[in-house]
Amino acid sequence: MRTGHRSPGRSLFPVSPSPGRPLFQSLPRQALGLPQRVRQAAPVRLPDLLDIAIVRRLTEANYKASGMPVGIIDAVDGSVLVAFGWQDICVLFHRVNPTTMERCRESDEHIKAHLSETAPCEYLCKNGLRDIGVPITVAGHHLATLFLGQFFYEGEAPDREFFSAQARRVGFDEAAYLAALDRVPVFSHAQVDNILEYNQALARFIGELAERAWIHAKDEEALRDADRRRSEFIAMLSHELRNPLAPIRNALYMLERAGAGSEQAGRALTIANRQLRHLSRMVDDLTDVTRLARGEYQLERHHVDLAQVVRAAAEDHRSILADRDVVAEVRLPSGPVVVEGDAARLTQVVGNLLMNAAKFTDAGGKVTVSVDIAGREALLRVQDNGIGMSEALLGKLFEPFVQADTTLARSRGGLGLGLAVVKKLVELHDGTVRAHSAGLGRGSEFVVAVPLSSPAPLVDAHLVRQGDSRRVLVIEDSEDTAATLKELLELEGHEVHVEGDGLRGVEEALRFRPEVVLCDIGLPGIDGYEVARRLRSTGALRMLLVAVTGYSAPDDVQRAHDAGFQHHIAKPADLEHLARVVAEAPRLH
């Protein structure tokens, strides 16, 4: 029998390796750029992730350094990926005879079943040789086994009678078989311990490289998917923007030709207003979902009667439901249901759920809105008998841009953002939202749960205080926007002056002494921020400054307040809200 070709004192794997300097250092996950991930779905096979030729070269260097036969076996299909130094007794005998090959498979399976991510498995195989298995894991999954094997320990005498009997039983050439047995290498326990330590590090190194490759492949797939969804979204957004623009253009054409106050003019105005609200809602949803995703949304929390919020929101949306021939039923408790929240954002939650129900309920259908108390929670339910939802849709319903209507006609419309906004707003209120449906054609139910609050003075969700006419200065470089704002405010009884750039706006404010300044931010001359700063610096502190602008990100709002604006209204402005702000401004004259 051949002893190990290096004695214990001369091994390239000394008994005491240099502290902290293994040949294959297991790289820290941060150095590999790998996130701290838990077990994932099995990432296919090792050859799908790494160039096996490179793994083969690493393994060959390992074999040449130690003399220990080594192989890497695919844990998925049992195929041999890498093999170096395999002994004749295995290659020429055990793995070519069906009987002994079956014993090899049984031994492989035993080792595979007894491996762990941190511990190898040593085993005396059923063909009488020593084997050690070291797992190669990727994302917590065992993809391959690094085998050290076909050896004996020093002082361990093989049972020659066993091998002779096996040769006769399966038909091997007994002399050749025993000669191959004598060529099996022998190692000391110290040598094996150090060879094993080296190969455990090698297995970890291969696994980490494969995991990095897997994550890279998944990231590329995610990028492709994101690119595909972005392209789909742009196409969808183009479609959804064109839909309201077409009737608005038609309405304007009708207004140019219909007599003032005629029935046709009234219908045209109704159509234009409805489609403008739809456009504004899409822009608001896009802005809201971006701010919510970034965590940039701040609630103005007060004690709010959820029942009052629902009553007002349902009334606001009753005409929209009626236009679609959908009946709305509201069921509210007799007393207040007090929660701590932002009345405007809770109104938005109810409105989005009602719009969703209206969109997916056919003519003649019904939507029921109710508020109840369950334990220490207030429950808002919005039920409809509309088209319902599939189980697959329920699983991703609250993700941005998810659509129930993906047909080419897109007759239901929308960007798929309303429910994503609902979920984020409810979570900001420490609540939950869930959806139910018995299936397609069987309606849907949405349930919002938010914590109850102790009774306290309530904030009216629709508090409006009317005043007398005000002196208003509009500083706006868009002639159409300025002209329409001027006419709107004059219809409300206010005295309105208009300037088209920042410098003239400051001069007019000092001359005209308005009570309210509605100022754009992107102005020629000086911008709106500088307008506010100059007006504040003159001591015109009682002048109400309102930024009316398309710059509506949280940083823009904060910058406007820092410059001296008391209000920030995003374009396209909610005209009722703008009129309310002007009407409530303090009188100076």
C-alpha positions in Angstrom: 0.0 0.0 0.0 1.3 3.4 -0.9 1.8 5.9 1.9 1.0 9.6 1.5 3.6 11.1 -0.8 4.4 13.7 1.8 5.3 12.8 5.4 3.5 14.6 8.2 6.7 16.7 8.9 7.0 17.8 5.3 3.4 18.5 4.3 2.5 21.6 2.5 -0.4 21.8 5.0 1.5 22.1 8.3 -0.2 21.1 11.6 -0.2 24.7 12.8 -0.9 27.0 9.8 0.0 30.7 10.1 -2.7 32.4 12.3 -5.2 34.3 10.2 -3.5 33.4 6.9 -5.3 30.5 5.2 -4.6 30.0 1.5 -8.3 30.7 0.7 -9.6 33.4 3.0 -13.4 33.3 3.1 -14.2 36.8 1.9 -16.5 39.0 4.0 -19.8 39.5 2.4 -19.3 43.3 2.3 -16.1 42.8 0.3 -18.0 40.8 -2.2 -20.7 43.4 -2.4 -23.2 40.8 -1.2 -26.3 41.9 0.9 -26.9 40.0 4.1 -29.5 37.7 2.6 -31.4 34.8 4.1 -32.3 31.7 2.3 -33.6 32.3 -1.2 -35.1 30.3 -3.9 -32.6 27.7 -5.2 -30.4 29.5 -7.8 -30.2 26.6 -10.4 -26.9 24.7 -10.7 -23.3 25.6 -10.0 -22.2 25.4 -13.7 -24.9 28.0 -14.5 -23.2 30.5 -12.2 -19.5 29.9 -12.6 -17.0 28.9 -15.3 -16.2 25.4 -14.2 -12.9 25.6 -16.1 -11.8 28.2 -13.5 -13.0 26.0 -10.6 -11.2 23.1 -12.1 -7.9 25.0 -12.1 -8.4 26.0 -8.5 -9.1 22.4 -7.6 -6.1 21.0 -9.6 -3.8 23.4 -7.7 -5.3 22.0 -4.5 -4.6 18.4 -5.5 -1.0 19.1 -6.6 -0.3 20.8 -3.3 -1.7 18.1 -1.1 -1.9 14.8 -3.0 -5.4 14.3 -1.7 -7.8 13.1 -4.4 -10.5 15.7 -4.8 -13.7 16.1 -6.8 -16.8 18.3 -7.0 -20.1 16.6 -7.4 -23.3 18.4 -8.6 -25.8 18.1 -5.7 -28.7 18.5 -8.1 -28.1 15.7 -10.6 -25.0 13.9 -9.2 -22.8 14.6 -12.1 -19.0 14.9 -11.6 -18.0 18.5 -12.3 -14.3 18.3 -11.3 -12.1 15.3 -10.5 -8.3 15.2 -9.8 -6.2 12.4 -8.4 -9.1 9.9 -8.4 -7.6 6.5 -7.7 -7.6 3.6 -10.1 -9.6 1.5 -7.6 -12.4 4.0 -8.1 -12.1 5.0 -11.7 -11.2 1.5 -13.2 -13.3 -0.6 -10.8 -15.9 0.9 -8.4 -17.5 3.4 -10.8 -17.6 1.1 -13.8 -19.4 -1.9 -12.3 -23.1 -1.5 -11.7 -23.0 -3.2 -8.2 -20.1 -1.1 -6.8 -21.3 2.0 -8.6 -24.6 1.7 -6.8 -22.6 1.6 -3.5 -20.8 4.7 -4.6 -24.1 6.4 -5.1 -25.4 5.3 -1.7 -22.2 6.7 -0.1 -22.6 10.0 -2.0 -26.2 10.3 -0.8 -25.2 9.5 2.8 -22.7 12.3 2.8 -25.1 14.7 1.1 -27.7 13.9 3.6 -25.4 14.5 6.6 -23.7 17.7 5.5 -24.3 21.1 7.1 -23.2 24.5 6.1 -20.6 24.6 8.8 -19.6 21.0 9.2 -18.2 18.4 6.8 -19.1 14.7 6.8 -16.5 12.0 7.0 -17.6 8.5 6.0 -16.2 5.0 5.3 -17.9 4.3 2.0 -19.5 1.0 1.3 -16.7 0.1 -1.0 -14.3 0.3 1.9 -12.5 3.7 1.3 -12.4 6.9 3.3 -14.4 9.9 2.0 -15.0 13.5 3.3 -17.7 15.8 1.9 -17.7 19.6 2.2 -20.8 21.4 1.1 -20.7 24.3 -1.5 -23.7 26.4 -0.6 -25.2 29.4 -2.5 -27.8 31.6 -0.8 -28.2 28.9 1.8 -28.8 26.1 -0.8 -26.5 23.1 -1.2 -25.5 23.2 -4.9 -22.5 20.9 -4.9 -20.2 18.8 -2.7 -16.4 19.1 -2.6 -15.2 15.5 -2.0 -11.9 14.5 -0.5 -11.6 10.8 -0.7 -10.2 7.4 -1.7 -7.6 7.4 1.1 -6.7 5.7 4.4 -5.4 7.0 7.6 -1.9 6.0 8.8 -2.1 2.9 11.0 -5.4 2.0 9.4 -5.0 -1.4 7.7 -7.7 -2.1 5.0 -9.5 -5.4 5.2 -7.9 -7.2 2.3 -10.2 -10.1 2.7 -13.2 -7.8 2.2 -11.6 -6.4 -1.1 -10.7 -9.9 -2.3 -14.2 -11.2 -1.7 -15.7 -8.1 -3.4 -13.4 -8.7 -6.5 -14.6 -12.3 -6.7 -18.3 -11.4 -6.1 -18.6 -8.7 -8.8 -16.0 -10.2 -11.3 -13.0 -7.9 -10.9 -9.5 -9.1 -11.8 -8.5 -9.8 -8.2 -4.8 -9.2 -8.7 -5.3 -6.0 -10.5 -7.9 -4.9 -8.0 -5.7 -5.5 -5.0 -2.8 -3.8 -6.8 -5.0 -0.7 -7.2 -5.8 -1.0 -3.5 -2.1 -0.8 -2.6 -1.9 2.5 -4.6 -4.5 4.2 -2.4 -2.8 7.1 -0.6 -2.3 7.2 3.2 -2.4 10.4 5.3 -1.9 11.2 8.9 -4.8 12.6 10.9 -2.8 15.9 11.2 -2.4 16.1 7.4 -6.1 15.4 6.8 -7.2 18.0 9.4 -5.1 20.7 7.7 -6.1 19.6 4.1 -9.7 19.7 5.3 -9.4 23.2 6.7 -7.9 24.4 3.4 -10.7 22.8 1.4 -13.5 24.1 3.7 -12.2 27.6 2.9 -12.0 26.8 -0.8 -15.6 25.5 -0.7 -16.7 28.8 1.0 -14.8 30.8 -1.5 -16.4 29.0 -4.5 -19.9 29.4 -2.9 -19.4 33.1 -2.3 -18.2 33.7 -5.8 -21.2 31.7 -7.1 -23.6 33.7 -4.9 -22.1 37.0 -6.2 -22.7 35.7 -9.7 -26.2 34.7 -8.9 -27.1 38.0 -7.3 -25.6 39.9 -10.2 -27.7 37.8 -12.6 -30.8 38.5 -10.5 -30.0 42.2 -10.4 -29.6 42.2 -14.2 -33.0 40.5 -14.4 -34.5 43.0 -12.1 -33.1 45.9 -14.2 -34.5 44.4 -17.3 -37.9 44.0 -15.6 -37.8 47.6 -14.3 -36.9 48.8 -17.8 -39.8 46.8 -19.2 -42.2 48.2 -16.6 -40.9 51.7 -17.2 -41.6 51.4 -20.9 -45.0 50.0 -20.2 -45.7 52.8 -17.7 -44.7 55.5 -20.2 -46.9 54.0 -22.9 -49.8 53.8 -20.3 -49.2 57.3 -19.1 -49.3 58.6 -22.6 -52.6 56.8 -23.2 -54.1 58.0 -19.9 -53.1 61.6 -20.6 -54.5 61.6 -24.1 -57.8 60.3 -22.8 -58.9 63.4 -20.9 -57.2 65.8 -23.3 -59.4 64.7 -26.2 -62.7 65.6 -24.5 -61.2 68.8 -23.1 -60.3 69.8 -26.7 -63.8 68.8 -27.9 -65.4 70.9 -25.0 -63.3 73.9 -25.9 -64.4 73.5 -29.6 -68.0 73.4 -28.4 -67.6 76.5 -26.2 -66.2 78.5 -29.1 -69.4 77.8 -31.1 -72.2 77.4 -28.5 -74.1 80.4 -27.3 -73.2 81.7 -23.8 -75.5 80.0 -21.2 -76.7 77.5 -23.7 -77.3 73.8 -22.9 -74.4 72.8 -25.1 -72.0 75.3 -23.3 -73.1 73.9 -20.0 -72.4 70.3 -21.1 -69.0 71.3 -22.5 -68.1 73.0 -19.1 -69.2 69.9 -17.2 -67.0 67.7 -19.4 -64.0 69.9 -19.2 -64.2 70.2 -15.4 -64.6 66.4 -15.0 -61.6 65.7 -17.2 -59.5 68.3 -15.6 -60.2 66.8 -12.2 -59.1 63.4 -13.7 -55.8 65.0 -15.0 -55.2 66.6 -11.6 -55.8 63.4 -9.8 -53.2 61.5 -12.0 -50.6 64.2 -11.3 -51.4 64.2 -7.6 -51.1 60.4 -7.5 -47.7 60.5 -9.3 -46.4 63.1 -6.8 -47.8 61.3 -3.8 -46.5 57.9 -4.6 -43.0 59.3 -5.1 -43.0 61.2 -1.9 -44.5 58.3 0.1 -41.9 55.8 -1.4 -39.1 58.2 -0.3 -40.5 58.6 3.2 -41.0 62.3 2.6 -44.6 62.6 3.7 -45.5 64.3 6.9 -48.9 64.1 8.5 -50.6 67.0 10.3 -52.1 64.9 13.1 -55.2 66.0 15.0 -58.2 64.2 16.6 -60.4 63.5 13.6 -63.9 62.0 13.4 -63.5 59.3 10.8 -67.2 59.1 10.3 -67.3 62.8 9.4 -64.4 62.3 7.0 -66.2 59.4 5.3 -69.5 61.3 5.1 -67.8 64.3 3.4 -65.7 62.2 1.0 -68.7 60.2 0.0 -70.7 63.3 -0.7 -67.8 64.7 -2.8 -67.7 61.6 -4.9 -71.5 61.0 -5.2 -71.7 62.8 -8.5 -68.8 60.7 -9.9 -70.6 57.5 -8.9 -73.8 58.9 -10.3 -72.2 59.7 -13.6 -71.2 56.0 -13.9 -74.8 54.9 -12.8 -73.4 53.4 -9.6 -75.4 53.7 -6.4 -73.6 54.8 -3.2 -74.8 53.7 0.2 -73.2 55.2 3.3 -73.5 53.5 6.7 -72.2 55.4 9.7 -72.5 55.1 13.4 -74.6 57.7 15.3 -71.6 59.0 17.3 -68.1 60.2 16.4 -65.3 57.6 15.6 -62.3 59.5 16.8 -58.8 58.7 15.4 -55.6 60.6 15.5 -54.7 61.5 11.9 -54.5 63.9 9.1 -58.0 64.8 8.0 -56.9 65.7 4.4 -55.0 62.4 4.0 -57.8 60.3 5.5 -60.1 62.0 3.0 -57.7 61.0 0.3 -57.7 57.4 1.4 -61.6 57.3 1.3 -61.6 59.1 -2.1 -59.1 56.7 -3.7 -61.1 53.7 -2.5 -64.3 55.2 -3.8 -62.7 56.0 -7.1 -61.4 52.5 -7.4 -64.8 51.1 -6.6 -66.5 53.4 -9.1 -64.0 52.4 -11.8 -64.4 48.7 -11.5 -68.2 48.6 -10.9 -70.4 48.4 -13.9 -73.4 50.6 -14.5 -76.3 49.6 -12.3 -73.9 48.4 -9.6 -73.6 49.5 -5.9 -70.9 50.7 -3.6 -71.3 50.6 0.2 -69.1 52.6 2.5 -69.3 51.9 6.3 -67.4 52.8 9.5 -67.5 50.5 12.5 -65.6 50.1 15.8 -63.9 46.7 16.5 -62.1 46.6 19.8 -59.5 49.4 19.8 -59.7 50.0 16.1 -61.8 52.0 13.7 -62.8 50.0 10.6 -63.5 51.6 7.2 -65.1 49.3 4.6 -65.6 50.0 1.0 -67.6 47.2 -0.8 -68.7 46.9 -4.3 -70.5 44.3 -6.5 -68.2 45.0 -9.5 -65.8 42.9 -11.6 -64.0 41.4 -8.6 -60.3 40.3 -8.5 -58.3 37.2 -9.2 -56.2 35.6 -6.5 -53.0 36.5 -8.5 -54.0 40.2 -8.5 -54.8 40.3 -4.8 -51.2 39.3 -4.1 -49.8 42.5 -5.7 -52.7 44.8 -5.6 -51.1 47.6 -3.5 -47.9 47.8 -5.6 -47.4 50.9 -7.7 -48.6 50.7 -11.4 -50.5 47.4 -10.9 -53.5 47.3 -13.1 -56.6 45.2 -13.1 -57.4 46.3 -16.6 -54.5 45.4 -18.9 -56.6 45.0 -22.1 -55.7 47.2 -25.1 -59.0 49.1 -24.7 -58.1 50.1 -21.1 -61.7 51.1 -20.7 -61.3 51.4 -16.9 -58.3 53.8 -17.2 -56.0 55.0 -14.4 -52.3 54.6 -13.6 -52.5 52.0 -11.0 -51.3 54.3 -8.2 -54.4 55.0 -6.1 -54.2 51.9 -4.0 -50.4 52.2 -3.5 -51.1 55.7 -2.1 -53.8 54.3 0.1 -51.6 51.6 1.6 -48.7 54.1 2.4 -51.1 56.7 3.9 -52.8 54.1 6.0 -49.5 52.8 7.3 -48.5 56.4 8.2 -51.6 56.4 10.4 -50.3 53.1 12.1 -53.0 51.2 10.4 -53.5 48.4 7.9 -55.4 47.9 4.7 -56.5 44.6 3.1 -58.5 43.5 0.1 -60.9 40.6 -0.4 -62.6 39.2 -3.4 -64.4 35.9 -3.9 -63.2 36.0 -7.5 -63.8 37.5 -10.9 -67.3 38.9 -11.3 -68.0 38.7 -7.5 -67.2 42.1 -6.3 -64.5 43.4 -3.9 -64.1 44.7 -0.4 -61.4 46.9 1.1 -61.0 47.2 4.8 -58.9 49.9 6.5 -58.1 49.6 10.2 -56.6 52.5 12.2 -56.2 52.9 16.0 -58.9 54.7 17.9 -58.0 57.8 19.9 -59.4 59.2 23.1 -62.2 61.8 22.6 -60.8 65.3 22.2 -61.7 68.5 20.3 -62.2 67.4 16.7 -60.8 69.0 13.5 -63.5 69.6 10.9 -62.5 67.9 7.6 -64.2 70.6 5.6 -63.8 73.8 7.6 -64.4 76.8 5.4 -64.6 80.4 6.7 -65.8 83.0 4.2 -64.7 86.6 4.3 -65.1 89.8 2.3 -63.3 90.6 -0.9 -59.5 90.9 -0.8 -56.9 92.8 -2.7 -54.9 90.1 -4.6 -51.7 90.4 -6.6 -51.0 87.5 -9.1 -47.3 87.2 -10.1 -47.2 84.7 -12.9 -45.3 84.6 -16.2 -47.8 82.3 -18.0 -50.4 84.6 -19.6 -53.1 82.0 -19.7 -52.6 80.9 -16.1 -52.5 84.6 -14.9 -55.6 85.5 -16.9 -57.7 82.6 -15.8 -56.7 83.1 -12.1 -57.6 86.8 -12.4 -61.0 86.1 -13.8 -61.7 83.4 -11.2 -60.8 85.6 -8.3 -62.8 88.5 -9.7 -65.8 86.2 -10.0 -65.3 85.7 -6.2 -65.5 89.4 -5.7 -61.8 90.2 -5.2 -59.7 93.0 -6.7 -56.9 91.5 -8.7 -53.7 92.9 -10.3 -51.3 90.8 -12.4 -47.6 91.1 -13.1 -45.5 88.8 -15.3 -42.0 88.9 -13.7 -40.5 88.9 -10.3 -39.0 92.4 -10.2 -42.2 94.1 -11.4 -44.2 91.9 -9.0 -42.2 93.3 -6.0 -42.7 96.9 -7.2 -46.4 96.3 -7.7 -46.8 94.7 -4.3 -45.2 97.8 -2.6 -47.5 100.1 -4.6 -50.8 98.1 -4.6 -50.4 96.9 -1.0 -52.3 93.6 -1.6 -53.6 91.4 1.2 -52.8 88.3 -0.8 -49.9 87.6 -3.2 -50.2 84.5 -5.4 -46.7 84.0 -6.7 -45.2 81.5 -9.1 -41.7 80.2 -8.4 -40.1 80.0 -11.8 -40.2 83.6 -12.9 -38.1 85.8 -15.1 -36.1 88.6 -13.5 -36.0 87.1 -10.0 -37.6 83.8 -8.9 -40.5 83.5 -6.5 -38.3 82.7 -3.5 -36.5 86.0 -3.9 -39.8 87.8 -4.4 -40.9 86.5 -1.0 -37.6 87.4 0.7 -37.7 91.0 -0.6 -41.3 91.5 0.4 -40.6 90.2 3.9 -37.5 92.4 4.2 -39.6 95.5 3.5 -41.7 94.9 6.6 -44.8 93.8 4.7 -45.3 91.0 7.2 -49.1 91.0 7.2 -49.2 90.3 3.5 -50.3 86.7 2.9 -47.8 85.1 0.6 -49.0 82.0 -1.3 -46.7 80.0 -3.6 -48.6 78.6 -6.6 -46.1 76.4 -8.5 -45.3 73.2 -10.2 -42.3 72.7 -7.9 -44.0 70.5 -5.3 -41.4 68.2 -3.9 -40.9 68.3 -0.1 -37.7 70.3 -0.5 -39.5 72.8 -2.7 -42.2 73.2 -0.1 -39.7 73.7 2.7 -37.7 76.2 0.6 -40.9 78.2 0.0 -41.7 78.3 3.7 -38.1 79.3 4.5 -38.3 82.2 1.9 -41.5 83.5 3.7 -44.5 81.9 2.0 -47.2 80.9 4.4 -48.9 78.6 1.9 -47.7 76.3 -0.9 -50.3 75.2 -3.5 -49.1 72.8 -6.2 -50.2 73.3 -9.9 -52.6 72.5 -11.2 -54.2 74.2 -8.2 -57.3 72.9 -6.5 -59.3 76.0 -7.2 -61.7 75.6 -4.3 -58.8 75.3 -1.9 -57.1 78.4 -3.5 -60.3 80.4 -3.2 -60.6 79.3 0.4 -57.1 80.4 1.2 -57.7 83.9 -0.4 -61.1 84.3 1.4 -59.6 83.5 4.8 -56.7 85.9 4.4 -56.5 88.7 7.1 -58.0 92.0 6.0 -55.5 94.9 5.8 -57.7 97.6 4.5 
